[in-house]
Amino acid sequence: METVEMNSVSLKRPHSEDDVTNADEIKRQKISEKSETGNDSAQSAETVTGQPDKSLLEDTKNEIIPNEESEEQEDEELEDSDEDGDPESFADMMKHGLTESDVGITKFVSSHKGFSGILKERYSDFVVHEIGKDGRVSHLDDFSVPVDDEDPSEETFTVLSDEDKQRLEELQLLKNKETSVAIEVIEDTKEKRTVIHQAVKSLFPGLETKTEDRDGKKYIIAYHAAGKKALANPRKHSWPKSRGSYCHFVLYKENKDTMDAINVLSKFLRVKPNIFSYMGTKDKRAITVQEIAVLRITAQRLAHLNKCLMNFKLGNFSYKNHPLKLGELQGNHFTVVLRNITGTDDQIEQAMHSLREIGFINYYGMQRFGTTAVPTYQIGRAILQNNWNEVMDLILKPRPGAEKGYLVKCREEWAKTKDPAAALKKLPVKRCVEGQLLRGLLKYGMKNIISAFGIIPRNNRLMYIHSYQSYVWNNMVSKRIEEYGLRAVPGDLTLKGATAVHIEEGDVDNYTIHDVVMPLPGFDVIYPKHKIGEAYKEMLVADNLDINNMRHKIRDYSLSGAYRKIIIRPQNVNWEVVAYDDPRIPLFTTDLDKLEGKPLPVLPTNGKFRALKMEFSLPPSTYATMAIREVLKMDTSIKNQTQLNTTWLR
């Protein structure tokens, strides 16, 4: 098995009418802004050949940002509608972005000749099915609701007027000074009053009800059961003891990331997002199917949402006594279509056989490092160096490349005045990292950058130092493969259970490259006993870091390290080449298509274009884009892809 240096492969990109029509639709449907890391979040919603999605990151995004009412809505509108900025083309702006070689991605394991193809021309060309810890692949194939005598009647969902619901929601969320809401009972009967009582209590957790006579008329009075503590915590006494406290369901979503979807569900259910749990976050620009659990919300209420929500469906409901935990999944199963491929049948066979038999280098993908001229790993390095002025400067300074107009103005103001208040005024979207840091600087002052930086959500802060670890790992793995090839050698590391041990000279024949792991730098790992162990030290010394002292004076930023396999061999690898004429038609049926009885697409025997349809399963925290890179032999960076393409859809 030989290693091959990376070459850029020219990709042609036909204009997709379907994506043009989707562009506005995507904007309309965006409900909840994701936490930003200095990236231009609009990029992940657009179509670029092989563009990596931020949501393919490791499954570590467990901090859901609740809706922040009017400020959040204003942020979304501004972010979606912003047309300000440099008129130069996106491709020109992305000249300043990263390429794979910038982050240590330089090697291939296979010897076949690369070929071109278009990744994610349609978001439906990329389908992800979660694999649970029991090995079961999640599918949406059942809309039925478990029969439960305790469930309210269907009338519960229609008995309240829109005006009543609005007033009750404001009461529930403590948005006004009212201590109660009175609902007049029209056509008064005991049955009607009972339905209204049920409707208020089930649709607005935390509210209690009572009946009152006023001027000869019956009113249902809704009020808070226990003040703010009751908000969004369904009343325990109303949940049947025989029923599991958590409703598990399958979430099928299109072109929306997991946290966005949960924020939308919480908004419609009028609950806090933190009562939802899941095993991992999933791609935005894709169709994904995963399991979600929610505390004390009935399957009936969830199923009712299928009537009013676009771009996702809920089904396969069941009640269980436990939530879901991040990382409990075995992995994900991918179905990917690469359109307009140029490879010969022989090239494709070689590429796919190699993927199945050898695998691909387990690099951290480009989405790990950001898309602007300031990579996230540089910020992580400055944090580890305890250089807080540098951290502040890297996050806030002007930079070339693709950014929202208001961010450009904010950075220019910061460079000119170093005044957090003045810079913040230029930034209508306050929840991005830049806005959070500026607010922190306003609160704590310029001499307390550590506390100011601490205002940024913990997961976002840790992402920077994880990015630096990933940067080191990518570079060291490329160096390891260049030095020793695709075989285990003495001094390599392998895992015995959860413990890393060195491969000794006498045992080396008992191991293959698939057994070898490499460390992410930290205080609780060991390093290879060959040249690469020294290379780790040299790389960190060059970055003014001590590999023997990875503890930080701020505990959050102390790196314990971890081990990661250097080669991943996908499971359940299958592929076929299909012909097609119309780039807008889907090339396979989804779970939803099957439930709705849509027929398989009829494809021509000899079409204008050829597509490679591939399926494979990967463990958690691995990047499908890196597997596809190995097949096509192409640079997956946005910089490279936008230079090769001629169309950027706004």
Helices and strands as residue ranges (DSSP letters): E 4-5, H 17-29, G 41-45, G 54-56, H 69-81, H 90-93, G 94-96, G 100-103, E 107-108, E 118-119, G 123-125, E 126-131, G 154-157, H 162-172, E 180-184, H 190-203, E 207-214, E 217-224, G 227-230, G 236-238, E 246-254, H 258-269, G 273-275, E 276-278, E 287-295, H 299-304, G 305-307, E 312-320, E 331-339, H 345-357, E 360-361, G 366-368, H 376-384, H 388-396, H 405-417, H 420-425, H 433-444, H 449-453, H 458-484, E 493-496, E 499-502, G 505-510, G 513-515, E 516-520, H 531-542, G 555-557, E 562-565, E 567-568, E 571-580, H 591-595, E 609-618, H 624-632, H 638-644
